[in-house]
Amino acid sequence: MHLTGYQSEIISNTSAFVRQTLSDAEGGHDWWHIYRVWKLSQKIAFHENAQLFTVELAALLHDIADPKFHDGDEEIGPQTAKNFLEKQKVGPEVTTHVDNIIRNISFKNSFETIKFQSRELDVVQDADRLDAIGAIGIARAFNFGGFKNRPIYNPTIQPNQSLSKAEYMKNLSPTINHFYEKLLLLKGLMNTASGRKIAEERHRFMEIYLERFYREWQAEV
């Protein structure tokens, strides 16, 4: 499974565009997040026999304008990606597929009825979710919590695992709560065998981290 010379050129142009666009992004949603998702998507795509060109484009463009940094606007990201792909003369079939992946990849969409499915979405979604768990996932969670000036932990505020999509998007709870409201749920939401295998170890690492966190919080160690 290899890209053609033309496709490789498009991928190179896309990576340069994304890196420049996200040059000032919050550390958990910056170019390096995109880079990790991109590289992991390539590996999963190989094992899942997915269309590599579509997977790479979607991985690179999936967070080009994350709604949480654009007043909740869920159209700006897909539209930015579509405009770029059209300028690159990417065919309408691939452009539409990438658009659908961007519109359906987010965890917040798991609160609703699934509207679109494809093997390529499965691959990129797993890669994106894997970057939200494990050691990097922990770092990203606390980085974003600091960015939003949220408390690290408040034992008087219990996690809410029955959030609606609207509540999830407006949630301001402590960062530790985010583990229970999202991060620890992701292992069970993996789409692919490859994703599930990688998720096992990363999930366990988060459990070990939380065990240690609570011991230190109570001054037990």
Backbone as CSV, one residue per row, in Angstrom:
resi,resn,N_x,N_y,N_z,CA_x,CA_y,CA_z,C_x,C_y,C_z
1,MET,0.853,-1.191,0.000,0.000,0.000,0.000,0.890,1.242,0.000
2,HIS,0.976,1.889,-1.144,1.853,3.051,-1.276,1.103,4.184,-1.976
3,LEU,1.554,5.406,-1.726,1.000,6.564,-2.405,1.685,6.758,-3.738
4,THR,0.959,7.342,-4.695,1.572,7.733,-5.955,2.394,8.990,-5.734
5,GLY,3.209,9.354,-6.716,4.000,10.577,-6.600,3.121,11.802,-6.412
6,TYR,2.013,11.852,-7.158,1.076,12.979,-7.037,0.470,13.029,-5.643
7,GLN,0.049,11.866,-5.126,-0.542,11.824,-3.797,0.466,12.230,-2.725
8,SER,1.718,11.788,-2.875,2.759,12.158,-1.914,2.975,13.663,-1.890
9,GLU,2.896,14.290,-3.055,3.042,15.750,-3.135,1.897,16.446,-2.403
10,ILE,0.673,15.930,-2.568,-0.486,16.502,-1.883,-0.326,16.361,-0.366
11,ILE,0.132,15.202,0.076,0.333,14.986,1.509,1.387,15.950,2.047
12,SER,2.459,16.157,1.298,3.500,17.096,1.709,2.943,18.507,1.816
13,ASN,2.145,18.917,0.835,1.521,20.242,0.862,0.576,20.375,2.050
14,THR,-0.154,19.311,2.319,-1.126,19.332,3.424,-0.422,19.443,4.761
15,SER,0.629,18.675,4.966,1.346,18.737,6.239,1.934,20.127,6.464
16,ALA,2.452,20.753,5.397,3.007,22.102,5.517,1.910,23.109,5.869
17,PHE,0.749,22.958,5.238,-0.393,23.844,5.495,-0.861,23.721,6.943
18,VAL,-0.989,22.486,7.417,-1.468,22.261,8.780,-0.456,22.765,9.802
19,ARG,0.802,22.490,9.562,1.836,22.935,10.508,1.834,24.455,10.627
20,GLN,1.693,25.158,9.527,1.664,26.608,9.555,0.390,27.119,10.232
21,THR,-0.750,26.516,9.892,-2.030,26.960,10.438,-2.083,26.797,11.955
22,LEU,-1.491,25.724,12.466,-1.563,25.432,13.895,-0.301,25.850,14.647
23,SER,0.456,26.765,14.084,1.733,27.157,14.688,1.568,27.769,16.078
24,ASP,0.422,28.364,16.370,0.199,28.988,17.679,-0.872,28.260,18.488
25,ALA,-1.168,27.016,18.129,-2.258,26.281,18.783,-1.887,25.840,20.193
26,GLU,-2.895,25.604,21.002,-2.717,25.051,22.351,-1.967,23.724,22.252
27,GLY,-1.079,23.465,23.226,-0.132,22.365,23.126,-0.727,20.980,22.959
28,GLY,-1.943,20.768,23.408,-2.563,19.461,23.261,-3.252,19.266,21.931
29,HIS,-3.387,20.346,21.171,-4.089,20.276,19.882,-3.276,20.973,18.792
30,ASP,-1.970,20.902,18.928,-1.074,21.597,18.012,-0.602,20.676,16.897
31,TRP,0.410,21.123,16.138,0.949,20.317,15.046,1.428,18.957,15.525
32,TRP,2.001,18.888,16.716,2.569,17.622,17.162,1.494,16.601,17.508
33,HIS,0.337,17.085,17.931,-0.814,16.173,18.062,-1.177,15.617,16.682
34,ILE,-1.261,16.500,15.712,-1.578,16.077,14.349,-0.531,15.082,13.850
35,TYR,0.724,15.386,14.082,1.814,14.526,13.622,1.683,13.111,14.202
36,ARG,1.416,13.033,15.494,1.291,11.718,16.128,0.103,10.938,15.572
37,VAL,-1.032,11.613,15.406,-2.218,10.953,14.847,-1.948,10.507,13.410
38,TRP,-1.279,11.345,12.660,-0.925,11.025,11.271,-0.078,9.753,11.198
39,LYS,0.992,9.706,11.982,1.895,8.558,11.939,1.222,7.287,12.448
40,LEU,0.419,7.411,13.499,-0.270,6.234,14.018,-1.351,5.766,13.040
41,SER,-1.995,6.708,12.367,-2.991,6.351,11.350,-2.364,5.542,10.220
42,GLN,-1.172,5.924,9.818,-0.473,5.172,8.778,-0.283,3.720,9.196
43,LYS,0.140,3.508,10.425,0.398,2.153,10.905,-0.886,1.338,10.999
44,ILE,-1.937,1.951,11.525,-3.206,1.229,11.656,-3.801,0.944,10.281
45,ALA,-3.695,1.892,9.368,-4.230,1.711,8.016,-3.605,0.511,7.327
46,PHE,-2.330,0.306,7.554,-1.618,-0.822,6.951,-2.241,-2.146,7.391
47,HIS,-2.524,-2.258,8.686,-3.081,-3.501,9.223,-4.564,-3.662,8.915
48,GLU,-5.254,-2.543,8.676,-6.698,-2.593,8.459,-7.090,-2.487,6.989
49,ASN,-6.096,-2.449,6.106,-6.342,-2.414,4.664,-7.244,-1.230,4.272
50,ALA,-6.938,-0.067,4.813,-7.703,1.144,4.509,-7.016,1.933,3.402
51,GLN,-7.752,2.849,2.778,-7.221,3.687,1.704,-6.273,4.724,2.314
52,LEU,-5.003,4.550,2.048,-3.979,5.338,2.730,-4.078,6.824,2.419
53,PHE,-4.336,7.192,1.190,-4.389,8.612,0.817,-5.477,9.330,1.604
54,THR,-6.660,8.735,1.658,-7.770,9.331,2.410,-7.445,9.389,3.895
55,VAL,-6.874,8.321,4.410,-6.511,8.266,5.834,-5.517,9.371,6.173
56,GLU,-4.495,9.537,5.367,-3.467,10.543,5.676,-4.036,11.959,5.598
57,LEU,-4.837,12.229,4.594,-5.440,13.563,4.475,-6.344,13.851,5.674
58,ALA,-7.162,12.882,6.046,-8.083,13.085,7.169,-7.327,13.245,8.481
59,ALA,-6.277,12.456,8.669,-5.479,12.574,9.893,-4.839,13.949,9.991
60,LEU,-4.319,14.436,8.891,-3.656,15.743,8.891,-4.643,16.892,9.095
61,LEU,-5.848,16.750,8.586,-6.799,17.867,8.594,-7.879,17.754,9.671
62,HIS,-7.867,16.690,10.474,-9.005,16.439,11.363,-9.186,17.520,12.425
63,ASP,-8.121,18.207,12.802,-8.224,19.256,13.830,-7.763,20.610,13.304
64,ILE,-7.957,20.846,12.022,-7.472,22.090,11.424,-8.161,23.313,12.039
65,ALA,-9.362,23.125,12.560,-10.068,24.209,13.259,-11.025,23.569,14.262
66,ASP,-10.467,23.094,15.370,-11.246,22.415,16.399,-12.313,23.364,16.939
67,PRO,-13.593,22.920,16.974,-14.680,23.796,17.437,-14.454,24.407,18.807
68,LYS,-13.744,23.678,19.698,-13.565,24.197,21.061,-12.718,25.460,21.089
69,PHE,-11.978,25.713,20.021,-11.179,26.928,19.937,-11.798,27.957,18.980
70,HIS,-13.018,27.663,18.513,-13.698,28.553,17.570,-15.157,28.751,17.984
71,ASP,-15.346,28.992,19.276,-16.677,29.287,19.818,-17.700,28.212,19.491
72,GLY,-17.253,26.961,19.404,-18.168,25.856,19.155,-18.612,25.692,17.716
73,ASP,-18.023,26.453,16.811,-18.402,26.389,15.389,-17.919,25.065,14.788
74,GLU,-18.859,24.179,14.449,-18.513,22.869,13.921,-18.389,22.851,12.401
75,GLU,-18.564,23.996,11.762,-18.463,24.065,10.297,-17.113,24.577,9.815
76,ILE,-16.439,25.361,10.645,-15.208,26.001,10.180,-14.118,24.979,9.840
77,GLY,-14.019,23.906,10.617,-13.008,22.887,10.345,-13.226,22.168,9.026
78,PRO,-14.407,21.543,8.835,-14.668,20.875,7.561,-14.564,21.806,6.359
79,GLN,-15.022,23.053,6.514,-14.980,23.984,5.392,-13.556,24.387,5.060
80,THR,-12.732,24.602,6.091,-11.324,24.939,5.856,-10.623,23.807,5.123
81,ALA,-10.880,22.581,5.559,-10.271,21.409,4.928,-10.743,21.269,3.479
82,LYS,-12.035,21.438,3.253,-12.598,21.305,1.908,-12.005,22.347,0.965
83,ASN,-11.915,23.580,1.424,-11.350,24.643,0.589,-9.906,24.326,0.208
84,PHE,-9.151,23.830,1.187,-7.754,23.491,0.908,-7.656,22.353,-0.097
85,LEU,-8.428,21.310,0.100,-8.364,20.151,-0.791,-8.788,20.511,-2.208
86,GLU,-9.766,21.371,-2.330,-10.196,21.799,-3.666,-9.106,22.603,-4.363
87,LYS,-8.385,23.426,-3.618,-7.264,24.176,-4.198,-6.141,23.237,-4.634
88,GLN,-6.028,22.118,-3.946,-5.014,21.124,-4.299,-5.489,20.197,-5.416
89,LYS,-6.733,20.437,-5.879,-7.343,19.645,-6.948,-7.483,18.158,-6.576
90,VAL,-7.773,17.920,-5.303,-8.110,16.571,-4.864,-9.518,16.260,-5.352
91,GLY,-9.738,15.066,-5.859,-11.025,14.694,-6.436,-12.177,14.800,-5.456
92,PRO,-13.404,15.004,-5.966,-14.574,15.196,-5.101,-14.886,13.996,-4.213
93,GLU,-14.606,12.786,-4.684,-14.908,11.602,-3.870,-14.045,11.571,-2.610
94,VAL,-12.754,11.805,-2.765,-11.854,11.821,-1.610,-12.154,13.026,-0.717
95,THR,-12.394,14.184,-1.336,-12.691,15.397,-0.557,-13.926,15.201,0.310
96,THR,-14.974,14.618,-0.260,-16.204,14.369,0.498,-15.962,13.370,1.610
97,HIS,-15.166,12.349,1.329,-14.853,11.342,2.346,-14.099,11.977,3.514
98,VAL,-13.107,12.793,3.215,-12.349,13.476,4.271,-13.274,14.393,5.067
99,ASP,-14.150,15.109,4.385,-15.119,15.990,5.045,-15.975,15.197,6.038
100,ASN,-16.442,14.023,5.615,-17.270,13.201,6.496,-16.486,12.683,7.693
101,ILE,-15.227,12.348,7.490,-14.399,11.899,8.609,-14.230,13.018,9.631
102,ILE,-13.911,14.214,9.163,-13.723,15.354,10.070,-15.001,15.643,10.854
103,ARG,-16.140,15.527,10.197,-17.416,15.823,10.842,-17.825,14.770,11.874
104,ASN,-17.265,13.586,11.772,-17.740,12.487,12.616,-16.686,11.905,13.546
105,ILE,-15.479,12.437,13.531,-14.384,11.841,14.296,-14.449,12.126,15.788
106,SER,-15.005,13.244,16.183,-14.905,13.709,17.564,-15.646,12.818,18.560
107,PHE,-15.084,12.718,19.771,-15.717,11.965,20.851,-17.113,12.495,21.138
108,LYS,-17.308,13.792,21.018,-18.617,14.367,21.334,-19.721,13.806,20.447
109,ASN,-19.356,13.325,19.251,-20.351,12.749,18.359,-20.814,11.370,18.800
110,SER,-20.086,10.770,19.761,-20.506,9.468,20.277,-21.771,9.582,21.122
111,PHE,-22.157,10.816,21.458,-23.384,11.024,22.206,-24.612,10.958,21.294
112,GLU,-24.394,10.928,19.982,-25.483,10.963,19.012,-25.500,9.684,18.171
113,THR,-26.549,9.525,17.388,-26.644,8.410,16.463,-25.562,8.539,15.398
114,ILE,-24.874,7.441,15.105,-23.813,7.457,14.104,-24.405,7.785,12.730
115,LYS,-23.810,8.796,12.074,-24.337,9.266,10.790,-23.507,8.803,9.599
116,PHE,-22.268,8.408,9.866,-21.366,8.048,8.769,-20.392,6.989,9.266
117,GLN,-20.102,6.029,8.411,-19.156,4.987,8.761,-18.263,4.670,7.571
118,SER,-16.990,4.431,7.838,-16.075,3.942,6.808,-14.852,3.366,7.511
119,ARG,-14.148,2.514,6.828,-12.933,1.939,7.391,-11.902,3.028,7.675
120,GLU,-11.871,4.029,6.816,-10.907,5.120,6.981,-11.237,5.961,8.211
121,LEU,-12.521,6.218,8.445,-12.921,6.913,9.672,-12.514,6.090,10.889
122,ASP,-12.746,4.789,10.848,-12.373,3.916,11.963,-10.889,4.060,12.300
123,VAL,-10.062,4.092,11.268,-8.605,4.161,11.455,-8.200,5.488,12.096
124,VAL,-8.641,6.592,11.513,-8.220,7.911,12.000,-8.830,8.198,13.373
125,GLN,-10.049,7.769,13.573,-10.688,7.962,14.876,-9.946,7.200,15.967
126,ASP,-9.534,5.973,15.677,-8.763,5.215,16.655,-7.432,5.906,16.962
127,ALA,-6.750,6.363,15.933,-5.469,7.047,16.146,-5.650,8.311,16.983
128,ASP,-6.705,9.060,16.705,-6.979,10.282,17.462,-7.302,9.957,18.917
129,ARG,-8.086,8.920,19.139,-8.446,8.539,20.498,-7.255,7.964,21.250
130,LEU,-6.386,7.264,20.557,-5.194,6.729,21.203,-4.269,7.846,21.681
131,ASP,-4.271,8.968,20.992,-3.442,10.092,21.412,-4.028,10.802,22.629
132,ALA,-5.261,10.432,22.994,-5.916,11.025,24.163,-5.748,10.164,25.402
133,ILE,-5.087,8.997,25.286,-4.893,8.133,26.440,-3.410,7.789,26.590
134,GLY,-3.083,7.095,27.669,-1.680,6.789,27.919,-0.928,7.995,28.446
135,ALA,0.393,7.941,28.369,1.240,9.003,28.911,0.986,10.340,28.236
136,ILE,0.901,10.324,26.909,0.653,11.580,26.189,-0.752,12.074,26.464
137,GLY,-1.709,11.172,26.559,-3.077,11.580,26.865,-3.168,12.291,28.212
138,ILE,-2.450,11.781,29.203,-2.418,12.431,30.513,-1.818,13.832,30.398
139,ALA,-0.699,13.935,29.678,-0.057,15.244,29.501,-0.981,16.219,28.800
140,ARG,-1.664,15.747,27.772,-2.581,16.614,27.024,-3.746,17.072,27.897
141,ALA,-4.263,16.174,28.720,-5.403,16.525,29.571,-5.042,17.648,30.535
142,PHE,-3.888,17.532,31.175,-3.498,18.566,32.135,-3.055,19.845,31.443
143,ASN,-2.496,19.730,30.254,-2.133,20.928,29.500,-3.386,21.729,29.158
144,PHE,-4.426,21.034,28.676,-5.667,21.726,28.318,-6.366,22.259,29.565
145,GLY,-6.320,21.484,30.662,-6.918,21.966,31.900,-6.256,23.253,32.378
146,GLY,-4.924,23.311,32.261,-4.221,24.539,32.622,-4.556,25.677,31.686
147,PHE,-4.662,25.362,30.400,-5.026,26.358,29.391,-6.380,26.992,29.725
148,LYS,-7.304,26.168,30.269,-8.641,26.641,30.637,-8.737,27.056,32.107
149,ASN,-7.598,27.022,32.802,-7.549,27.396,34.220,-8.512,26.560,35.070
150,ARG,-8.591,25.270,34.770,-9.432,24.373,35.550,-8.640,23.803,36.723
151,PRO,-9.301,23.475,37.824,-8.585,22.829,38.924,-8.090,21.449,38.509
152,ILE,-6.997,21.001,39.119,-6.501,19.658,38.842,-7.496,18.624,39.358
153,TYR,-7.939,18.820,40.594,-8.840,17.857,41.226,-9.584,18.548,42.339
154,ASN,-10.837,18.209,42.495,-11.637,18.698,43.609,-12.525,17.548,44.061
155,PRO,-12.200,16.923,45.193,-12.963,15.742,45.618,-14.431,16.010,45.905
156,THR,-14.823,17.270,45.994,-16.236,17.583,46.235,-17.037,17.644,44.926
157,ILE,-16.325,17.598,43.790,-17.003,17.633,42.486,-16.858,16.260,41.835
158,GLN,-17.929,15.520,41.777,-17.887,14.163,41.257,-18.011,14.148,39.728
159,PRO,-17.339,13.201,39.065,-17.480,13.088,37.607,-18.926,12.786,37.224
160,ASN,-19.312,13.278,36.068,-20.661,13.035,35.536,-20.524,12.181,34.279
161,GLN,-20.851,10.912,34.390,-20.731,10.012,33.250,-22.021,9.887,32.458
162,SER,-22.947,10.804,32.714,-24.214,10.823,31.970,-24.395,12.153,31.238
163,LEU,-23.299,12.729,30.793,-23.349,14.020,30.109,-24.010,13.893,28.743
164,SER,-24.749,14.913,28.374,-25.246,15.031,26.998,-24.145,15.681,26.167
165,LYS,-24.325,15.729,24.862,-23.332,16.376,24.010,-23.172,17.843,24.403
166,ALA,-24.273,18.548,24.608,-24.210,19.970,24.966,-23.511,20.167,26.306
167,GLU,-23.806,19.288,27.279,-23.177,19.394,28.589,-21.684,19.095,28.489
168,TYR,-21.337,18.099,27.697,-19.930,17.751,27.537,-19.148,18.922,26.959
169,MET,-19.708,19.598,25.961,-19.012,20.700,25.304,-18.841,21.900,26.224
170,LYS,-19.709,22.044,27.217,-19.629,23.186,28.138,-19.019,22.811,29.487
171,ASN,-18.589,21.567,29.609,-18.130,21.056,30.893,-16.869,21.771,31.380
172,LEU,-16.871,22.208,32.640,-15.732,22.917,33.225,-15.198,22.196,34.459
173,SER,-15.460,20.912,34.556,-15.073,20.162,35.751,-13.560,19.991,35.834
174,PRO,-13.036,19.609,37.008,-11.593,19.416,37.173,-11.035,18.390,36.186
175,THR,-9.747,18.489,35.921,-9.119,17.628,34.926,-9.210,16.147,35.290
176,ILE,-9.080,15.801,36.557,-9.189,14.397,36.953,-10.557,13.830,36.563
177,ASN,-11.592,14.635,36.636,-12.924,14.167,36.240,-12.957,13.765,34.764
178,HIS,-12.138,14.429,33.965,-12.106,14.160,32.532,-11.675,12.713,32.234
179,PHE,-10.889,12.151,33.123,-10.508,10.749,32.961,-11.750,9.858,32.945
180,TYR,-12.679,10.132,33.842,-13.870,9.293,33.996,-14.960,9.659,32.988
181,GLU,-14.964,10.911,32.571,-15.993,11.374,31.638,-15.625,11.109,30.183
182,LYS,-14.327,10.819,29.919,-13.913,10.531,28.547,-12.768,9.518,28.452
183,LEU,-11.625,9.833,29.026,-10.398,9.103,28.718,-10.476,7.609,29.019
184,LEU,-11.059,7.242,30.154,-11.155,5.833,30.520,-12.232,5.094,29.715
185,LEU,-13.034,5.837,28.985,-14.073,5.229,28.152,-13.569,4.870,26.762
186,LEU,-12.437,5.451,26.373,-11.994,5.339,24.981,-11.546,3.932,24.593
187,LYS,-10.987,3.189,25.526,-10.568,1.827,25.203,-11.741,1.012,24.657
188,GLY,-12.909,1.182,25.243,-14.091,0.447,24.817,-14.721,0.965,23.545
189,LEU,-14.211,2.082,23.032,-14.770,2.678,21.813,-13.872,2.484,20.595
190,MET,-12.800,1.708,20.736,-11.920,1.475,19.597,-12.646,0.689,18.500
191,ASN,-12.353,1.059,17.269,-13.022,0.452,16.109,-12.276,-0.740,15.532
192,THR,-10.965,-0.726,15.624,-10.132,-1.697,14.922,-9.393,-2.608,15.898
193,ALA,-8.992,-3.771,15.400,-8.202,-4.691,16.215,-6.878,-4.045,16.606
194,SER,-6.282,-3.315,15.674,-5.016,-2.628,15.949,-5.189,-1.589,17.054
195,GLY,-6.264,-0.822,16.970,-6.529,0.194,17.977,-6.768,-0.410,19.343
196,ARG,-7.525,-1.495,19.388,-7.814,-2.145,20.670,-6.541,-2.676,21.327
197,LYS,-5.652,-3.215,20.528,-4.407,-3.754,21.068,-3.546,-2.656,21.691
198,ILE,-3.403,-1.543,20.992,-2.602,-0.431,21.508,-3.261,0.191,22.735
199,ALA,-4.600,0.255,22.715,-5.337,0.905,23.794,-5.182,0.186,25.131
200,GLU,-5.010,-1.127,25.105,-4.931,-1.899,26.348,-3.840,-1.370,27.268
201,GLU,-2.632,-1.243,26.747,-1.501,-0.805,27.569,-1.649,0.650,27.987
202,ARG,-2.095,1.481,27.067,-2.248,2.907,27.406,-3.316,3.099,28.479
203,HIS,-4.393,2.334,28.371,-5.465,2.420,29.366,-4.942,2.009,30.744
204,ARG,-4.194,0.931,30.800,-3.651,0.460,32.076,-2.706,1.492,32.682
205,PHE,-1.945,2.173,31.843,-1.044,3.203,32.343,-1.839,4.309,33.045
206,MET,-2.980,4.684,32.493,-3.806,5.715,33.128,-4.346,5.221,34.468
207,GLU,-4.738,3.962,34.533,-5.230,3.412,35.799,-4.142,3.450,36.872
208,ILE,-2.927,3.084,36.489,-1.801,3.120,37.425,-1.535,4.558,37.875
209,TYR,-1.596,5.485,36.924,-1.383,6.894,37.258,-2.416,7.375,38.277
210,LEU,-3.685,7.052,38.049,-4.736,7.511,38.959,-4.569,6.891,40.347
211,GLU,-4.190,5.617,40.411,-3.948,4.985,41.710,-2.876,5.756,42.477
212,ARG,-1.817,6.098,41.793,-0.725,6.856,42.418,-1.183,8.270,42.791
213,PHE,-1.947,8.897,41.926,-2.437,10.259,42.172,-3.214,10.318,43.480
214,TYR,-4.139,9.391,43.679,-4.971,9.424,44.877,-4.155,9.126,46.134
215,ARG,-3.139,8.265,46.032,-2.287,7.998,47.185,-1.525,9.260,47.583
216,GLU,-0.992,9.947,46.605,-0.250,11.178,46.907,-1.188,12.271,47.410
217,TRP,-2.403,12.320,46.858,-3.374,13.323,47.305,-3.694,13.155,48.792
218,GLN,-3.747,11.911,49.219,-4.031,11.618,50.623,-2.782,11.526,51.483
219,ALA,-1.633,11.907,50.885,-0.341,11.892,51.586,0.001,10.499,52.113
220,GLU,-0.348,9.499,51.318,-0.066,8.117,51.719,1.328,7.684,51.263
221,VAL,1.929,8.390,50.350,3.274,8.046,49.866,4.106,9.323,49.766
